Amino acid sequence: MATTLPLTSRLDELPLVFLDLEATGLDPGAGHRVCEVAMLREQAGAEAGRFISLVAPGCPLDPGAAAVNGLDEAQLAGALPFARVAPAITALVDDALLVGHNLCFDLAFLSAELALLGQPALASPGIDTFSLARRLLRCRSYSLSALAAELGLPAPSHRAMADVLATRALFHHLRGLMADLGIVTLGDAMRFERGLRPGVAEPAPPPLIARALAEGRALRIVYRSRRSPTPTTRIVRPIDLTLEASGVYLRAFCELRQNLRVFAIAKIEQIDLA
């Protein structure tokens, strides 16, 4: 993800945009669409702007999604289409760090919606509080509601702005924990999200993965996952490497699943440039 923010910038000095959205289902690749978006911009710890809107998705609301977010077709019928809210979204995130819980879910949907308008994906860097919480805390569940309850933070409600406020409180809590570990800059936080503490060297990728990362190329991999012991061939677009207790993983956009996925390097049986 391209960024105009220096990696040496201190987290407590950066403009932040906390983001959450609701969708008609779980998979933009299956035609599910954004139906609510909320954002809050923060500068020097103070709110500097917010945006919230229902969005007319142009497709039915999945019953499972409706059961979670409480929205219905009548509420969405009179909402603005995404094309009308896109300018407000892109203006609010300009030159800021995006923060979300399961941020890849939100960004996948926003990228899909912007692509339908012929617009590029958001260029702002992002930090995922879900990933940070897994690195910093030991909890039975890392859902936003479970973390908020355990830490005594504002409770989310599966509506966009309530979840934004909960994510904001969670991020500030996690930022304090990171500062105790000497993680105070954007670059340090982005490395830590990948499992790399200050002073830990970057994992060395296999040559073809290194080339794909350097050149922005897609890869064709043959992968054997725990859920699917029969190897599957996938086209993936590499993002970076993460270091986990069980080894090194490739984080990439998977064309098959139309979402961000992680792949254990040890389980990749074949790699070719796509």
Order of alpha helices (4+ residues) and beta strands (2+ residues): beta-beta-beta-alpha-alpha-beta-alpha-beta-alpha-beta-alpha-alpha-alpha-alpha-alpha-beta-beta-beta-beta-beta
